[in-house]
Amino acid sequence: MSKTDRILEALMGGEELTAKQMKARFSVGNPAEVVRQLRFKGFAVYTNPRTNSKGKTKNFYRLGTPSRAVVAAGYRALAQAA
């Protein structure tokens, strides 16, 4: 199983992961590239920023369901490319 598949499995299990967690748990060199690959495969990976009590913001990645507007934009982009 590839690193991308393992990350996808974790996200499908409901986990929310930071880039740092992806690097540590899955030995991924570039977490942003993994997220990009998953998005290009059609998975709706969302980035949720959270700010802690000290004012530091971390980005958490999670798997979600795309809104109708996002799906419609994708179809429009495909129609314009054809």
FENWORA-V828756 format. One line per field, one symbol per residue. ss: DSSP state (~ for helix, > for strand, _ for the rest). psi: psi as a letter, one per 30 degrees, with the letter a starting at -180 (. if undefined). burial: 1 if it has 24 or more other ideal C-beta (glycine too) atoms within 12 Angstrom, else 0. Layout:
ss->???
psi->???
burial->???
//
This chain:
ss->__~~~~~~~~~~____>_~~~~~~~~____~~~~~~~~~~____>>>>>>>_____>>>>>>>____~~~~~~~~~~~~~~_
psi->kleeeeeeeeefgglkkleeeeeeeghkeieeeeeeeeeffgkjjkkjkkkafggkkkkkklkakkleeeeeeeeeeeeff.
burial->0001001101100001111001000101001001100110001010100000000000011110000000000000000000
//
